[in-house]
Amino acid sequence: MKFEVTHLSSVKKELVIELPAERVTRSFNRFSNEFARQARIPGFRPGKAPAALARQRFQKDIRDRVLAQLGSEAMQEAIEAAKLQVLGEPRIQDIRLADQLPFVLKIEVDVFPEFTVGALDGLTGVKRVTPVTDADVEASLNSLRERLATVSPTENGHPAQPGDIVTVSLTGYVLEEGAPGPDEGQSPAITPRRETLEIGGKATRAEFDAALRGKAVGERVVTDIAYPPAEAGASAAPSAPDVEDLSGKRVQFHLTVEEIVQKSLPPLDNEWAQKVSGADLATLRARLRADMEAEMEARALNALDADLLDQLVARAGVEAPESLVTGRVNERLGEFVAHLQRQGVDPRRANYDFQKMGEALRPSAEAEIKRIVVLEQVAREADLRVTEAELAAHIAELAAQVGAAPEAVRARLTKEDQLDNVRATLRNRKAMVIVRSAARIETATVLPADAPAPEETVSFPSENQ
């Protein structure tokens, strides 16, 4: 075997691999003989047809088998000989394959970049922690009460008021510029459907809220909503089955009140706290505060870590391997699609341009991959290892969180081939401790508006949003 490596960038190499003609001929002969033994060819007993005839009749199939065998062997042998740390799958650029001639294969591969982090001196950062207030704790308590609220029917003629749950029949028409309403006979952009809205609820659009307040069952209201243009591939308008993209359009909604029920929150007392948490109200408040403080601390630490790693990325000039960036983008899109499906929405009919969404996600995905790469290099330069005792302790923590035996958790991780990923996570944690220890870090208390944002989440607007 001969091969030549061309440096395209710090994260991309091109390999031209050549296998000798003798090896190609042996492979063609092997598969020709296999087809001759297995194929049923008229005029010959099973397994007795000449190999030359089998090769003629099954030329494409035999060539495909040869290509699969030699291609896989050539790539594996060349990558090992070149000592490349390949990421993702090789991309085939060119193939030359014919019996009795050398096999030539050109591929591109992404590789872990070759660079040195070196000394960690000079790193600086600020850990911005948001304090948890009494109001935050009460808001969390009220959110828990909201989730456990009960509803009861209202009397005839009851006007919708804050806290009421209103079920409406909704139809939407796209209006031409300056038109006061839909044309006679115009088909609705949103066909009649039922929506449930809470008067005064955070998820209810202000236009719907204002139109429905004070209305009783049987009453009809009309309200207009002007949707902004879509940005970054995501529709700014409602997205649901059988709804056209309404971004940048003015829509008139016709709503008929079908039902109004009153929402009742459970009393905020020790009896309720005991039911939901097994403790009194004071203890529940303390637990909620501790959980919220832990979340704020984690957010602050994640933001600090990202800042420190970005400094190392800039210092070392790290490039992000394309295959890892694309993989991360696809993961995020997959998470979003799964979210749509959980909402009962067919992603193929939703008002989203997934190509543009992917393009919008690329910068953050690239930054994330660069941080992963530079942290991995820190771990390599520090020659970090995860001991069996450390792995066992971590698995025990995971088992305690889910109420399972450590042996069962380890068996599941082994079956799912996740143990190496767990080791990598623990190793990266060690590397991050080294980075933080080398940095000059200040701690600042910040207001919520200035606090680090949580990790990106996907959101899905329904018609009422």
Long-range contacts (C-beta under 8 A, 24 or more apart in sequence): 1-74, 1-77, 1-78, 1-81, 3-78, 3-81, 3-82, 5-82, 5-84, 8-108, 9-319, 10-113, 10-114, 10-115, 10-319, 11-110, 11-111, 11-112, 11-113, 11-319, 11-320, 11-321, 11-322, 12-108, 12-109, 12-110, 12-111, 12-321, 12-322, 13-82, 13-84, 13-108, 13-109, 13-111, 14-93, 14-106, 14-107, 14-108, 15-75, 15-78, 15-79, 15-82, 15-90, 15-106, 15-107, 15-108, 15-109, 16-104, 16-105, 16-106, 17-74, 17-75, 17-77, 17-78, 17-104, 17-105, 17-106, 17-107, 18-102, 18-103, 18-104, 18-105, 19-70, 19-73, 19-74, 19-102, 19-103, 19-105, 20-102, 21-100, 21-101, 21-102, 23-70, 23-103, 24-66, 24-70, 24-97, 24-98, 24-99, 24-100, 24-101, 24-102, 24-103, 25-99, 25-100, 27-66, 27-69, 27-70, 28-55, 28-62, 28-66, 28-99, 31-62, 31-65, 31-66, 31-69, 32-62, 35-61, 35-62, 63-97, 66-97, 67-95, 67-97, 70-97, 70-103, 70-105, 71-95, 71-105, 74-103, 74-105, 75-105, 75-107, 79-109, 84-109, 84-111, 85-111, 85-112, 86-110, 86-111, 87-111, 87-112, 87-321, 87-323, 87-324, 88-321, 88-323, 88-324, 88-327, 89-323, 110-321, 110-322, 110-323, 110-324, 111-321, 112-321, 112-373, 112-376, 113-318, 113-319, 113-321, 113-373, 115-316, 115-317, 115-318, 115-377, 116-316, 116-377, 116-381, 117-312, 117-315, 117-316, 117-374, 117-377, 117-378, 117-381, 118-316, 118-381, 120-312, 120-378, 120-434, 120-435, 120-438, 120-439, 121-438, 123-308, 123-311, 123-312, 123-435, 123-438, 123-439, 123-440, 124-311, 124-439, 124-440, 124-441, 125-304, 125-307, 125-308, 125-311, 125-439, 125-440, 125-441, 125-442, 126-304, 126-307, 126-441, 126-442, 126-443, 126-444, 127-300, 127-301, 127-303, 127-304, 127-441, 127-442, 127-443, 127-444, 128-300, 128-303, 128-304, 128-444, 128-445, 128-446, 128-450, 128-451, 128-452, 129-296, 129-297, 129-300, 129-443, 129-444, 129-445, 129-446, 130-296, 130-299, 130-300, 130-445, 130-446, 130-447, 130-448, 130-451, 131-296, 131-445, 132-289, 132-292, 132-293, 132-296, 136-292, 137-285, 137-288, 137-289, 137-292, 140-288, 140-292, 141-268, 141-284, 141-285, 141-288, 142-265, 144-276, 145-265, 145-266, 145-268, 145-272, 146-265, 148-265, 148-266, 148-276, 149-263, 149-264, 149-265, 149-266, 150-263, 150-264, 150-266, 151-261, 151-262, 151-263, 151-264, 152-261, 152-262, 152-264, 153-261, 153-262, 154-260, 154-261, 154-262, 156-216, 156-217, 157-216, 157-217, 158-216, 158-217, 158-260, 159-213, 159-214, 159-215, 159-216, 160-199, 160-212, 160-213, 160-214, 160-215, 160-216, 160-257, 160-260, 161-199, 161-213, 161-214, 162-199, 162-200, 162-213, 163-198, 163-199, 163-200, 163-262, 163-263, 164-198, 164-199, 164-260, 164-261, 164-262, 164-263, 165-196, 165-197, 165-198, 165-199, 165-260, 165-261, 165-262, 165-263, 166-196, 166-197, 166-198, 166-199, 166-212, 166-215, 166-257, 166-259, 166-260, 167-194, 167-195, 167-196, 167-197, 167-257, 167-258, 167-259, 167-260, 168-194, 168-195, 168-196, 168-197, 168-212, 168-255, 168-256, 168-257, 168-258, 169-193, 169-194, 169-255, 169-256, 169-258, 170-194, 170-195, 170-253, 170-254, 170-255, 170-463, 171-253, 171-254, 172-246, 172-251, 172-252, 172-253, 172-254, 172-463, 173-251, 173-252, 173-254, 174-244, 174-246, 174-249, 174-250, 174-251, 175-224, 175-249, 175-250, 175-251, 175-252, 177-250, 181-222, 181-252, 182-252, 189-243, 189-244, 189-246, 189-249, 189-251, 190-238, 190-243, 190-251, 190-253, 190-463, 191-242, 193-463, 194-258, 195-462, 195-463, 195-464, 197-464, 198-263, 203-464, 203-465, 204-464, 204-465, 205-464, 205-465, 207-253, 208-253, 208-255, 208-464, 211-255, 212-255, 212-257, 215-257, 216-257, 216-260, 217-257, 217-258, 217-259, 217-260, 218-256, 218-257, 219-256, 219-257, 220-254, 220-255, 220-256, 220-257, 221-254, 221-255, 221-257, 222-252, 222-253, 222-254, 222-255, 223-252, 223-253, 223-255, 224-250, 224-251, 224-252, 224-253, 225-250, 225-251, 225-253, 226-250, 226-251, 227-251, 230-351, 230-353, 232-356, 232-357, 232-359, 232-360, 233-352, 233-353, 233-354, 233-355, 233-356, 233-357, 233-358, 233-359, 233-360, 234-352, 234-353, 234-356, 234-357, 234-360, 235-350, 235-351, 235-352, 237-351, 237-461, 238-351, 238-461, 238-462, 238-463, 238-465, 239-345, 239-350, 239-351, 239-352, 239-460, 239-461, 240-345, 240-350, 240-462, 240-463, 241-345, 241-346, 241-349, 242-349, 243-351, 243-463, 244-351, 245-351, 246-351, 247-351, 296-451, 299-451, 299-452, 299-453, 299-454, 300-451, 300-452, 302-452, 302-455, 303-452, 303-453, 304-436, 304-441, 305-432, 305-435, 305-436, 306-371, 308-435, 308-436, 308-439, 309-370, 309-371, 309-374, 309-375, 309-435, 310-367, 310-370, 310-371, 312-374, 312-378, 312-435, 313-367, 313-370, 313-371, 313-373, 313-374, 316-374, 316-377, 318-370, 318-373, 318-374, 319-370, 320-366, 320-369, 320-370, 320-373, 321-369, 321-373, 324-369, 324-372, 324-373, 325-362, 325-365, 325-366, 325-369, 328-365, 328-368, 328-369, 329-358, 329-361, 329-362, 329-365, 330-358, 332-361, 332-365, 332-456, 333-357, 333-358, 333-361, 335-458, 336-458, 339-458, 339-460, 340-460, 343-460, 343-462, 345-460, 364-456, 372-428, 375-428, 375-431, 375-432, 375-435, 376-428, 376-431, 378-431, 378-434, 378-435, 379-427, 379-428, 379-430, 379-431, 382-430, 382-431, 382-434, 384-427, 384-430, 384-431, 384-434, 385-427, 386-423, 386-426, 386-427, 386-430, 390-426, 391-419, 391-422, 391-423, 391-426, 394-422, 394-426, 395-422
